[in-house]
Amino acid sequence: MTLGPKSTLRGIVEALQGRKLNGSKDFDIVEVVNRPCSVKVSHTDETTDGKVYANIDSVSPLKEGQTAGPARSPVLIYSMDDPDDFARASLPSWIRDRIEKSLPVETGQASLPKAKKLSP
């Protein structure tokens, strides 16, 4: 996770908090993940492989008076620094595959991130 000045995540965090970040320790990831928001998605189907891809165009706070429905899936936060088997069972297989491919060889594929279940 990077919060560099040009990172997409930084723009999302700043939009949801309604202010610029002063540093990477300037926000609580749990608060951001649990915050209801509006996500604008566009679909790209002009690809060489013929697949349709969903692209996040923007993320913004809900407008005044607007409400969000309940989360459709459990909200999880995990850390690559503290592996836990709970994450393996909780994450979709395509995410597990990406994480396993990114792990150092000496870590082994059994080491997955620790998950923290949040209430929606």
N, CA, C and O atoms as a GROMACS GRO file, in nm:
protein
  480
    1MET      N    1   0.085  -0.116   0.000
    1MET     CA    2   0.000   0.000   0.000
    1MET      C    3   0.090   0.123   0.000
    1MET      O    4   0.178   0.137   0.085
    2THR      N    5   0.067   0.209  -0.096
    2THR     CA    6   0.146   0.331  -0.102
    2THR      C    7   0.056   0.453  -0.099
    2THR      O    8  -0.050   0.455  -0.160
    3LEU      N    9   0.101   0.552  -0.028
    3LEU     CA   10   0.028   0.678  -0.019
    3LEU      C   11   0.110   0.793  -0.074
    3LEU      O   12   0.099   0.906  -0.028
    4GLY      N   13   0.193   0.763  -0.174
    4GLY     CA   14   0.273   0.867  -0.237
    4GLY      C   15   0.184   0.974  -0.296
    4GLY      O   16   0.065   0.951  -0.318
    5PRO      N   17   0.240   1.092  -0.324
    5PRO     CA   18   0.160   1.204  -0.375
    5PRO      C   19   0.081   1.173  -0.502
    5PRO      O   20  -0.024   1.233  -0.525
    6LYS      N   21   0.129   1.081  -0.585
    6LYS     CA   22   0.062   1.049  -0.711
    6LYS      C   23  -0.018   0.918  -0.705
    6LYS      O   24  -0.073   0.875  -0.806
    7SER      N   25  -0.025   0.854  -0.587
    7SER     CA   26  -0.093   0.724  -0.578
    7SER      C   27  -0.244   0.739  -0.584
    7SER      O   28  -0.300   0.837  -0.535
    8THR      N   29  -0.308   0.641  -0.645
    8THR     CA   30  -0.454   0.639  -0.654
    8THR      C   31  -0.516   0.628  -0.515
    8THR      O   32  -0.616   0.694  -0.486
    9LEU      N   33  -0.455   0.545  -0.429
    9LEU     CA   34  -0.508   0.527  -0.294
    9LEU      C   35  -0.508   0.660  -0.217
    9LEU      O   36  -0.604   0.689  -0.146
   10ARG      N   37  -0.404   0.738  -0.231
   10ARG     CA   38  -0.398   0.866  -0.162
   10ARG      C   39  -0.516   0.955  -0.203
   10ARG      O   40  -0.579   1.017  -0.118
   11GLY      N   41  -0.546   0.961  -0.332
   11GLY     CA   42  -0.659   1.040  -0.379
   11GLY      C   43  -0.790   0.993  -0.321
   11GLY      O   44  -0.876   1.074  -0.285
   12ILE      N   45  -0.807   0.862  -0.311
   12ILE     CA   46  -0.930   0.805  -0.254
   12ILE      C   47  -0.942   0.842  -0.107
   12ILE      O   48  -1.047   0.887  -0.062
   13VAL      N   49  -0.832   0.823  -0.030
   13VAL     CA   50  -0.833   0.854   0.113
   13VAL      C   51  -0.862   1.002   0.136
   13VAL      O   52  -0.941   1.038   0.223
   14GLU      N   53  -0.797   1.088   0.057
   14GLU     CA   54  -0.820   1.232   0.074
   14GLU      C   55  -0.963   1.270   0.040
   14GLU      O   56  -1.022   1.354   0.107
   15ALA      N   57  -1.020   1.209  -0.064
   15ALA     CA   58  -1.159   1.238  -0.100
   15ALA      C   59  -1.254   1.195   0.010
   15ALA      O   60  -1.348   1.268   0.043
   16LEU      N   61  -1.231   1.078   0.068
   16LEU     CA   62  -1.321   1.029   0.172
   16LEU      C   63  -1.307   1.107   0.302
   16LEU      O   64  -1.404   1.126   0.374
   17GLN      N   65  -1.185   1.154   0.330
   17GLN     CA   66  -1.166   1.230   0.453
   17GLN      C   67  -1.196   1.379   0.436
   17GLN      O   68  -1.212   1.452   0.533
   18GLY      N   69  -1.204   1.423   0.309
   18GLY     CA   70  -1.233   1.564   0.283
   18GLY      C   71  -1.118   1.656   0.315
   18GLY      O   72  -1.139   1.775   0.340
   19ARG      N   73  -0.996   1.603   0.314
   19ARG     CA   74  -0.878   1.686   0.343
   19ARG      C   75  -0.753   1.619   0.286
   19ARG      O   76  -0.753   1.499   0.257
   20LYS      N   77  -0.649   1.697   0.270
   20LYS     CA   78  -0.521   1.646   0.222
   20LYS      C   79  -0.450   1.573   0.336
   20LYS      O   80  -0.462   1.612   0.452
   21LEU      N   81  -0.376   1.467   0.303
   21LEU     CA   82  -0.297   1.396   0.402
   21LEU      C   83  -0.165   1.469   0.425
   21LEU      O   84  -0.106   1.523   0.331
   22ASN      N   85  -0.119   1.468   0.550
   22ASN     CA   86   0.010   1.527   0.582
   22ASN      C   87   0.122   1.423   0.582
   22ASN      O   88   0.239   1.459   0.576
   23GLY      N   89   0.086   1.297   0.588
   23GLY     CA   90   0.183   1.188   0.591
   23GLY      C   91   0.111   1.055   0.588
   23GLY      O   92  -0.012   1.052   0.599
   24SER      N   93   0.185   0.944   0.575
   24SER     CA   94   0.122   0.813   0.564
   24SER      C   95   0.057   0.768   0.695
   24SER      O   96  -0.028   0.679   0.693
   25LYS      N   97   0.093   0.828   0.807
   25LYS     CA   98   0.035   0.792   0.937
   25LYS      C   99  -0.081   0.884   0.973
   25LYS      O  100  -0.129   0.882   1.086
   26ASP      N  101  -0.126   0.964   0.876
   26ASP     CA  102  -0.225   1.067   0.900
   26ASP      C  103  -0.369   1.020   0.887
   26ASP      O  104  -0.461   1.101   0.885
   27PHE      N  105  -0.390   0.888   0.880
   27PHE     CA  106  -0.526   0.838   0.869
   27PHE      C  107  -0.535   0.698   0.929
   27PHE      O  108  -0.435   0.629   0.946
   28ASP      N  109  -0.659   0.659   0.960
   28ASP     CA  110  -0.686   0.527   1.016
   28ASP      C  111  -0.750   0.443   0.906
   28ASP      O  112  -0.863   0.471   0.864
   29ILE      N  113  -0.680   0.341   0.858
   29ILE     CA  114  -0.728   0.259   0.747
   29ILE      C  115  -0.862   0.194   0.781
   29ILE      O  116  -0.947   0.178   0.692
   30VAL      N  117  -0.884   0.157   0.906
   30VAL     CA  118  -1.010   0.095   0.947
   30VAL      C  119  -1.125   0.194   0.925
   30VAL      O  120  -1.232   0.156   0.878
   31GLU      N  121  -1.102   0.320   0.960
   31GLU     CA  122  -1.206   0.422   0.942
   31GLU      C  123  -1.238   0.441   0.794
   31GLU      O  124  -1.355   0.455   0.757
   32VAL      N  125  -1.137   0.442   0.710
   32VAL     CA  126  -1.157   0.462   0.567
   32VAL      C  127  -1.230   0.342   0.505
   32VAL      O  128  -1.322   0.360   0.425
   33VAL      N  129  -1.190   0.221   0.542
   33VAL     CA  130  -1.250   0.100   0.485
   33VAL      C  131  -1.396   0.088   0.527
   33VAL      O  132  -1.479   0.043   0.448
   34ASN      N  133  -1.428   0.127   0.647
   34ASN     CA  134  -1.565   0.115   0.698
   34ASN      C  135  -1.656   0.231   0.657
   34ASN      O  136  -1.776   0.227   0.687
   35ARG      N  137  -1.604   0.332   0.591
   35ARG     CA  138  -1.683   0.450   0.556
   35ARG      C  139  -1.766   0.426   0.431
   35ARG      O  140  -1.712   0.389   0.327
   36PRO      N  141  -1.898   0.445   0.440
   36PRO     CA  142  -1.981   0.434   0.319
   36PRO      C  143  -1.940   0.541   0.218
   36PRO      O  144  -1.906   0.653   0.257
   37CYS      N  145  -1.942   0.507   0.092
   37CYS     CA  146  -1.901   0.602  -0.011
   37CYS      C  147  -1.971   0.570  -0.142
   37CYS      O  148  -2.039   0.468  -0.155
   38SER      N  149  -1.953   0.658  -0.237
   38SER     CA  150  -2.006   0.640  -0.371
   38SER      C  151  -1.889   0.606  -0.464
   38SER      O  152  -1.788   0.675  -0.464
   39VAL      N  153  -1.904   0.500  -0.541
   39VAL     CA  154  -1.798   0.457  -0.632
   39VAL      C  155  -1.854   0.461  -0.774
   39VAL      O  156  -1.955   0.399  -0.804
   40LYS      N  157  -1.786   0.535  -0.861
   40LYS     CA  158  -1.826   0.542  -1.002
   40LYS      C  159  -1.741   0.440  -1.079
   40LYS      O  160  -1.618   0.446  -1.078
   41VAL      N  161  -1.810   0.348  -1.147
   41VAL     CA  162  -1.743   0.240  -1.220
   41VAL      C  163  -1.778   0.249  -1.368
   41VAL      O  164  -1.894   0.270  -1.403
   42SER      N  165  -1.679   0.232  -1.453
   42SER     CA  166  -1.704   0.223  -1.597
   42SER      C  167  -1.653   0.087  -1.643
   42SER      O  168  -1.565   0.028  -1.581
   43HIS      N  169  -1.708   0.040  -1.753
   43HIS     CA  170  -1.668  -0.090  -1.805
   43HIS      C  171  -1.598  -0.074  -1.939
   43HIS      O  172  -1.646  -0.005  -2.028
   44THR      N  173  -1.484  -0.138  -1.952
   44THR     CA  174  -1.405  -0.134  -2.074
   44THR      C  175  -1.416  -0.269  -2.142
   44THR      O  176  -1.376  -0.371  -2.087
   45ASP      N  177  -1.471  -0.269  -2.261
   45ASP     CA  178  -1.482  -0.396  -2.334
   45ASP      C  179  -1.402  -0.395  -2.464
   45ASP      O  180  -1.406  -0.492  -2.540
   46GLU      N  181  -1.330  -0.289  -2.488
   46GLU     CA  182  -1.246  -0.281  -2.607
   46GLU      C  183  -1.106  -0.331  -2.575
   46GLU      O  184  -1.010  -0.255  -2.583
   47THR      N  185  -1.095  -0.457  -2.540
   47THR     CA  186  -0.967  -0.514  -2.505
   47THR      C  187  -0.928  -0.621  -2.607
   47THR      O  188  -1.014  -0.675  -2.677
   48THR      N  189  -0.801  -0.649  -2.613
   48THR     CA  190  -0.753  -0.748  -2.710
   48THR      C  191  -0.796  -0.889  -2.674
   48THR      O  192  -0.806  -0.976  -2.761
   49ASP      N  193  -0.823  -0.914  -2.544
   49ASP     CA  194  -0.864  -1.048  -2.504
   49ASP      C  195  -1.016  -1.068  -2.507
   49ASP      O  196  -1.064  -1.177  -2.478
   50GLY      N  197  -1.091  -0.964  -2.542
   50GLY     CA  198  -1.236  -0.975  -2.554
   50GLY      C  199  -1.310  -0.972  -2.421
   50GLY      O  200  -1.432  -0.987  -2.420
   51LYS      N  201  -1.241  -0.952  -2.310
   51LYS     CA  202  -1.305  -0.949  -2.179
   51LYS      C  203  -1.351  -0.808  -2.146
   51LYS      O  204  -1.298  -0.710  -2.199
   52VAL      N  205  -1.451  -0.798  -2.058
   52VAL     CA  206  -1.500  -0.670  -2.010
   52VAL      C  207  -1.440  -0.647  -1.872
   52VAL      O  208  -1.448  -0.733  -1.784
   53TYR      N  209  -1.380  -0.531  -1.853
   53TYR     CA  210  -1.316  -0.498  -1.725
   53TYR      C  211  -1.388  -0.383  -1.658
   53TYR      O  212  -1.429  -0.288  -1.724
   54ALA      N  213  -1.405  -0.391  -1.525
   54ALA     CA  214  -1.462  -0.283  -1.447
   54ALA      C  215  -1.349  -0.194  -1.398
   54ALA      O  216  -1.252  -0.242  -1.340
   55ASN      N  217  -1.362  -0.065  -1.420
   55ASN     CA  218  -1.261   0.032  -1.380
   55ASN      C  219  -1.322   0.132  -1.284
   55ASN      O  220  -1.429   0.186  -1.310
   56ILE      N  221  -1.254   0.157  -1.172
   56ILE     CA  222  -1.302   0.256  -1.076
   56ILE      C  223  -1.260   0.393  -1.128
   56ILE      O  224  -1.141   0.422  -1.139
   57ASP      N  225  -1.359   0.476  -1.160
   57ASP     CA  226  -1.332   0.611  -1.210
   57ASP      C  227  -1.313   0.710  -1.096
   57ASP      O  228  -1.226   0.797  -1.103
   58SER      N  229  -1.395   0.696  -0.991
   58SER     CA  230  -1.383   0.788  -0.878
   58SER      C  231  -1.448   0.728  -0.754
   58SER      O  232  -1.534   0.641  -0.762
   59VAL      N  233  -1.403   0.777  -0.639
   59VAL     CA  234  -1.461   0.740  -0.510
   59VAL      C  235  -1.485   0.871  -0.436
   59VAL      O  236  -1.396   0.956  -0.429
   60SER      N  237  -1.604   0.888  -0.381
   60SER     CA  238  -1.636   1.011  -0.311
   60SER      C  239  -1.726   0.982  -0.191
   60SER      O  240  -1.792   0.879  -0.187
   61PRO      N  241  -1.728   1.074  -0.094
   61PRO     CA  242  -1.818   1.056   0.020
   61PRO      C  243  -1.962   1.060  -0.028
   61PRO      O  244  -1.992   1.116  -0.133
   62LEU      N  245  -2.052   1.002   0.050
   62LEU     CA  246  -2.194   1.010   0.017
   62LEU      C  247  -2.240   1.155   0.029
   62LEU      O  248  -2.190   1.230   0.113
   63LYS      N  249  -2.334   1.193  -0.054
   63LYS     CA  250  -2.391   1.327  -0.046
   63LYS      C  251  -2.479   1.336   0.078
   63LYS      O  252  -2.527   1.235   0.129
   64GLU      N  253  -2.498   1.457   0.126
   64GLU     CA  254  -2.580   1.478   0.245
   64GLU      C  255  -2.720   1.420   0.223
   64GLU      O  256  -2.784   1.448   0.122
   65GLY      N  257  -2.766   1.339   0.318
   65GLY     CA  258  -2.896   1.275   0.310
   65GLY      C  259  -2.895   1.141   0.238
   65GLY      O  260  -2.993   1.067   0.245
   66GLN      N  261  -2.786   1.110   0.170
   66GLN     CA  262  -2.774   0.983   0.099
   66GLN      C  263  -2.730   0.874   0.197
   66GLN      O  264  -2.648   0.899   0.285
   67THR      N  265  -2.785   0.754   0.182
   67THR     CA  266  -2.747   0.643   0.269
   67THR      C  267  -2.697   0.526   0.184
   67THR      O  268  -2.729   0.514   0.066
   68ALA      N  269  -2.619   0.442   0.247
   68ALA     CA  270  -2.567   0.323   0.179
   68ALA      C  271  -2.633   0.199   0.238
   68ALA      O  272  -2.665   0.195   0.356
   69GLY      N  273  -2.652   0.101   0.155
   69GLY     CA  274  -2.705  -0.026   0.202
   69GLY      C  275  -2.598  -0.103   0.278
   69GLY      O  276  -2.484  -0.058   0.287
   70PRO      N  277  -2.633  -0.218   0.332
   70PRO     CA  278  -2.534  -0.298   0.404
   70PRO      C  279  -2.429  -0.355   0.308
   70PRO      O  280  -2.455  -0.371   0.189
   71ALA      N  281  -2.312  -0.383   0.362
   71ALA     CA  282  -2.206  -0.444   0.281
   71ALA      C  283  -2.255  -0.579   0.228
   71ALA      O  284  -2.323  -0.653   0.299
   72ARG      N  285  -2.220  -0.609   0.104
   72ARG     CA  286  -2.263  -0.736   0.043
   72ARG      C  287  -2.171  -0.851   0.076
   72ARG      O  288  -2.208  -0.967   0.056
   73SER      N  289  -2.054  -0.820   0.125
   73SER     CA  290  -1.960  -0.924   0.167
   73SER      C  291  -1.886  -0.873   0.290
   73SER      O  292  -1.886  -0.753   0.317
   74PRO      N  293  -1.825  -0.963   0.366
   74PRO     CA  294  -1.753  -0.919   0.486
   74PRO      C  295  -1.642  -0.819   0.450
   74PRO      O  296  -1.576  -0.832   0.347
   75VAL      N  297  -1.625  -0.721   0.536
   75VAL     CA  298  -1.519  -0.622   0.517
   75VAL      C  299  -1.396  -0.673   0.591
   75VAL      O  300  -1.402  -0.699   0.711
   76LEU      N  301  -1.284  -0.686   0.519
   76LEU     CA  302  -1.162  -0.738   0.578
   76LEU      C  303  -1.046  -0.642   0.558
   76LEU      O  304  -1.036  -0.575   0.454
   77ILE      N  305  -0.959  -0.634   0.658
   77ILE     CA  306  -0.832  -0.565   0.646
   77ILE      C  307  -0.727  -0.668   0.682
   77ILE      O  308  -0.740  -0.739   0.781
   78TYR      N  309  -0.622  -0.676   0.600
   78TYR     CA  310  -0.518  -0.773   0.630
   78TYR      C  311  -0.381  -0.712   0.612
   78TYR      O  312  -0.363  -0.611   0.543
   79SER      N  313  -0.285  -0.775   0.678
   79SER     CA  314  -0.148  -0.726   0.673
   79SER      C  315  -0.055  -0.838   0.628
   79SER      O  316  -0.061  -0.950   0.680
   80MET      N  317   0.029  -0.809   0.531
   80MET     CA  318   0.127  -0.907   0.485
   80MET      C  319   0.232  -0.933   0.593
   80MET      O  320   0.306  -1.032   0.586
   81ASP      N  321   0.240  -0.846   0.692
   81ASP     CA  322   0.341  -0.859   0.798
   81ASP      C  323   0.302  -0.959   0.906
   81ASP      O  324   0.387  -0.999   0.985
   82ASP      N  325   0.176  -1.000   0.910
   82ASP     CA  326   0.129  -1.088   1.017
   82ASP      C  327   0.035  -1.194   0.960
   82ASP      O  328  -0.086  -1.185   0.977
   83PRO      N  329   0.091  -1.297   0.892
   83PRO     CA  330   0.007  -1.399   0.825
   83PRO      C  331  -0.085  -1.472   0.922
   83PRO      O  332  -0.052  -1.493   1.039
   84ASP      N  333  -0.202  -1.510   0.871
   84ASP     CA  334  -0.301  -1.579   0.952
   84ASP      C  335  -0.386  -1.666   0.859
   84ASP      O  336  -0.424  -1.621   0.750
   85ASP      N  337  -0.417  -1.789   0.900
   85ASP     CA  338  -0.497  -1.879   0.818
   85ASP      C  339  -0.639  -1.829   0.796
   85ASP      O  340  -0.703  -1.869   0.698
   86PHE      N  341  -0.690  -1.743   0.882
   86PHE     CA  342  -0.824  -1.688   0.866
   86PHE      C  343  -0.838  -1.619   0.730
   86PHE      O  344  -0.941  -1.628   0.664
   87ALA      N  345  -0.730  -1.549   0.690
   87ALA     CA  346  -0.733  -1.477   0.563
   87ALA      C  347  -0.750  -1.573   0.446
   87ALA      O  348  -0.824  -1.544   0.352
   88ARG      N  349  -0.682  -1.687   0.450
   88ARG     CA  350  -0.690  -1.783   0.340
   88ARG      C  351  -0.834  -1.826   0.317
   88ARG      O  352  -0.877  -1.836   0.202
   89ALA      N  353  -0.907  -1.851   0.422
   89ALA     CA  354  -1.045  -1.896   0.410
   89ALA      C  355  -1.140  -1.781   0.374
   89ALA      O  356  -1.247  -1.805   0.319
   90SER      N  357  -1.101  -1.659   0.405
   90SER     CA  358  -1.190  -1.545   0.387
   90SER      C  359  -1.179  -1.475   0.253
   90SER      O  360  -1.275  -1.412   0.208
   91LEU      N  361  -1.065  -1.484   0.189
   91LEU     CA  362  -1.043  -1.410   0.065
   91LEU      C  363  -1.084  -1.491  -0.057
   91LEU      O  364  -1.072  -1.614  -0.057
   92PRO      N  365  -1.131  -1.425  -0.161
   92PRO     CA  366  -1.163  -1.496  -0.286
   92PRO      C  367  -1.035  -1.559  -0.343
   92PRO      O  368  -0.925  -1.510  -0.319
   93SER      N  369  -1.051  -1.667  -0.417
   93SER     CA  370  -0.935  -1.740  -0.469
   93SER      C  371  -0.846  -1.654  -0.558
   93SER      O  372  -0.724  -1.670  -0.554
   94TRP      N  373  -0.903  -1.562  -0.638
   94TRP     CA  374  -0.819  -1.481  -0.725
   94TRP      C  375  -0.730  -1.387  -0.645
   94TRP      O  376  -0.620  -1.354  -0.690
   95ILE      N  377  -0.775  -1.342  -0.528
   95ILE     CA  378  -0.692  -1.257  -0.442
   95ILE      C  379  -0.584  -1.342  -0.375
   95ILE      O  380  -0.468  -1.302  -0.367
   96ARG      N  381  -0.623  -1.461  -0.326
   96ARG     CA  382  -0.523  -1.552  -0.266
   96ARG      C  383  -0.413  -1.582  -0.366
   96ARG      O  384  -0.295  -1.582  -0.330
   97ASP      N  385  -0.450  -1.609  -0.490
   97ASP     CA  386  -0.350  -1.640  -0.593
   97ASP      C  387  -0.254  -1.524  -0.614
   97ASP      O  388  -0.133  -1.545  -0.625
   98ARG      N  389  -0.304  -1.403  -0.618
   98ARG     CA  390  -0.217  -1.286  -0.638
   98ARG      C  391  -0.124  -1.267  -0.520
   98ARG      O  392  -0.006  -1.235  -0.538
   99ILE      N  393  -0.175  -1.287  -0.399
   99ILE     CA  394  -0.092  -1.272  -0.280
   99ILE      C  395   0.017  -1.378  -0.278
   99ILE      O  396   0.134  -1.347  -0.252
  100GLU      N  397  -0.020  -1.501  -0.306
  100GLU     CA  398   0.077  -1.610  -0.305
  100GLU      C  399   0.187  -1.588  -0.407
  100GLU      O  400   0.303  -1.620  -0.381
  101LYS      N  401   0.153  -1.533  -0.523
  101LYS     CA  402   0.254  -1.505  -0.626
  101LYS      C  403   0.348  -1.393  -0.584
  101LYS      O  404   0.462  -1.386  -0.631
  102SER      N  405   0.302  -1.305  -0.495
  102SER     CA  406   0.384  -1.191  -0.454
  102SER      C  407   0.471  -1.221  -0.332
  102SER      O  408   0.560  -1.143  -0.298
  103LEU      N  409   0.446  -1.336  -0.265
  103LEU     CA  410   0.524  -1.370  -0.146
  103LEU      C  411   0.665  -1.411  -0.182
  103LEU      O  412   0.687  -1.475  -0.285
  104PRO      N  413   0.764  -1.374  -0.097
  104PRO     CA  414   0.899  -1.422  -0.118
  104PRO      C  415   0.902  -1.575  -0.110
  104PRO      O  416   0.823  -1.634  -0.037
  105VAL      N  417   0.992  -1.638  -0.183
  105VAL     CA  418   1.000  -1.784  -0.187
  105VAL      C  419   1.019  -1.842  -0.048
  105VAL      O  420   0.957  -1.944  -0.016
  106GLU      N  421   1.102  -1.780   0.035
  106GLU     CA  422   1.127  -1.836   0.169
  106GLU      C  423   1.005  -1.828   0.260
  106GLU      O  424   0.998  -1.901   0.360
  107THR      N  425   0.908  -1.741   0.230
  107THR     CA  426   0.788  -1.730   0.312
  107THR      C  427   0.697  -1.850   0.292
  107THR      O  428   0.635  -1.897   0.388
  108GLY      N  429   0.689  -1.900   0.171
  108GLY     CA  430   0.603  -2.014   0.143
  108GLY      C  431   0.461  -1.972   0.116
  108GLY      O  432   0.418  -1.866   0.160
  109GLN      N  433   0.387  -2.056   0.045
  109GLN     CA  434   0.251  -2.021   0.007
  109GLN      C  435   0.150  -2.034   0.121
  109GLN      O  436   0.038  -1.987   0.108
  110ALA      N  437   0.189  -2.097   0.231
  110ALA     CA  438   0.095  -2.110   0.343
  110ALA      C  439   0.083  -1.979   0.418
  110ALA      O  440  -0.011  -1.961   0.496
  111SER      N  441   0.176  -1.886   0.398
  111SER     CA  442   0.176  -1.760   0.469
  111SER      C  443   0.091  -1.658   0.396
  111SER      O  444   0.133  -1.601   0.295
  112LEU      N  445  -0.026  -1.636   0.447
  112LEU     CA  446  -0.116  -1.536   0.390
  112LEU      C  447  -0.138  -1.428   0.493
  112LEU      O  448  -0.113  -1.450   0.611
  113PRO      N  449  -0.186  -1.311   0.452
  113PRO     CA  450  -0.206  -1.200   0.542
  113PRO      C  451  -0.308  -1.228   0.651
  113PRO      O  452  -0.401  -1.306   0.633
  114LYS      N  453  -0.290  -1.162   0.763
  114LYS     CA  454  -0.386  -1.170   0.871
  114LYS      C  455  -0.508  -1.087   0.836
  114LYS      O  456  -0.495  -0.974   0.788
  115ALA      N  457  -0.624  -1.140   0.858
  115ALA     CA  458  -0.748  -1.068   0.827
  115ALA      C  459  -0.813  -1.021   0.954
  115ALA      O  460  -0.808  -1.089   1.057
  116LYS      N  461  -0.873  -0.907   0.946
  116LYS     CA  462  -0.946  -0.851   1.060
  116LYS      C  463  -1.086  -0.824   1.011
  116LYS      O  464  -1.106  -0.737   0.925
  117LYS      N  465  -1.184  -0.896   1.062
  117LYS     CA  466  -1.323  -0.878   1.019
  117LYS      C  467  -1.382  -0.755   1.086
  117LYS      O  468  -1.373  -0.737   1.207
  118LEU      N  469  -1.443  -0.672   1.005
  118LEU     CA  470  -1.505  -0.550   1.054
  118LEU      C  471  -1.656  -0.560   1.040
  118LEU      O  472  -1.707  -0.629   0.952
  119SER      N  473  -1.725  -0.492   1.126
  119SER     CA  474  -1.870  -0.489   1.110
  119SER      C  475  -1.904  -0.385   1.004
  119SER      O  476  -1.843  -0.278   1.003
  120PRO      N  477  -1.999  -0.414   0.916
  120PRO     CA  478  -2.032  -0.318   0.809
  120PRO      C  479  -2.097  -0.193   0.862
  120PRO      O  480  -2.131  -0.104   0.785
   0.00000   0.00000   0.00000
